[in-house]
Amino acid sequence: MNFLELDIKILRFFNQPFSPALNLIVSVIIFSIYGYILALIYYFYRKGRKRRILHLIASLLIGLAFVNFLKILVNRERPYAMYE
């Protein structure tokens, strides 16, 4: 089995219909991090900890830059793009 076949099997597994409740729960978990980050920024702002806000934003930007660097470095198409 080559990597493309493995990618297709994984793609089919994750895209098969699960229960709608499970899909909703997973979506909420995935996107809840944004609310958590905004709540942290607001909390630090209310407490007057501007330096913590800068550290949080800097770490988010560094993480974003690292992820995008890895995407460029690997330069591989998504499995669904190769499957179609």
DRENDREN-934300 format. One line per 8 residues: their letters; for each residue z, y, x of C-alpha. Coordinates in nm, 2 decimals, padded with zeros to 4 digits. Layout:
<nodes>
A	Z:Y:X ~ ...
</nodes>
This chain:
<nodes>
MNFLELDI	00.00:00.00:00.00 ~ -00.10:00.33:00.15 ~ 00.07:00.67:00.09 ~ -00.17:00.78:-00.18 ~ -00.10:00.47:-00.39 ~ 00.27:00.52:-00.34 ~ 00.24:00.89:-00.44 ~ 00.05:00.79:-00.76
KILRFFNQ	00.32:00.53:-00.85 ~ 00.60:00.79:-00.80 ~ 00.40:01.05:-01.00 ~ 00.35:00.81:-01.29 ~ 00.72:00.71:-01.28 ~ 00.84:01.07:-01.30 ~ 00.58:01.18:-01.56 ~ 00.63:00.89:-01.80
PFSPALNL	00.80:00.99:-02.12 ~ 01.18:00.98:-02.10 ~ 01.41:01.08:-02.38 ~ 01.38:01.45:-02.48 ~ 01.76:01.49:-02.44 ~ 01.74:01.38:-02.08 ~ 01.44:01.61:-02.01 ~ 01.64:01.90:-02.15
IVSVIIFS	01.95:01.82:-01.94 ~ 01.75:01.79:-01.62 ~ 01.57:02.12:-01.69 ~ 01.90:02.29:-01.75 ~ 02.05:02.15:-01.43 ~ 01.75:02.26:-01.23 ~ 01.73:02.61:-01.36 ~ 02.11:02.68:-01.38
IYGYILAL	02.12:02.75:-01.01 ~ 01.97:03.09:-01.08 ~ 02.24:03.19:-01.32 ~ 02.50:03.07:-01.07 ~ 02.35:03.28:-00.80 ~ 02.34:03.59:-01.02 ~ 02.70:03.53:-01.13 ~ 02.81:03.51:-00.77
IYYFYRKG	02.63:03.84:-00.68 ~ 02.78:04.01:-00.98 ~ 03.13:03.87:-00.89 ~ 03.10:04.00:-00.53 ~ 02.97:04.33:-00.66 ~ 03.27:04.37:-00.90 ~ 03.52:04.28:-00.62 ~ 03.36:04.53:-00.38
RKRRILHL	03.24:04.27:-00.13 ~ 02.91:04.41:-00.04 ~ 02.90:04.22:00.28 ~ 02.92:03.89:00.10 ~ 02.63:03.99:-00.12 ~ 02.42:04.07:00.19 ~ 02.51:03.73:00.34 ~ 02.42:03.55:00.01
IASLLIGL	02.09:03.73:-00.02 ~ 02.01:03.68:00.35 ~ 02.08:03.30:00.33 ~ 01.86:03.28:00.02 ~ 01.58:03.46:00.20 ~ 01.61:03.24:00.51 ~ 01.61:02.93:00.29 ~ 01.30:03.05:00.11
AFVNFLKI	01.12:03.13:00.43 ~ 01.21:02.79:00.58 ~ 01.08:02.60:00.27 ~ 00.76:02.80:00.27 ~ 00.72:02.74:00.65 ~ 00.75:02.36:00.58 ~ 00.50:02.38:00.30 ~ 00.25:02.55:00.54
LVNRERPY	00.33:02.31:00.82 ~ 00.28:01.99:00.62 ~ -00.02:02.13:00.43 ~ -00.05:01.84:00.20 ~ -00.18:01.85:-00.16 ~ 00.04:01.76:-00.45 ~ -00.01:01.40:-00.58 ~ -00.13:01.52:-00.92
AMYE	-00.40:01.73:-00.75 ~ -00.53:01.42:-00.56 ~ -00.50:01.20:-00.87 ~ -00.72:01.41:-01.09
</nodes>
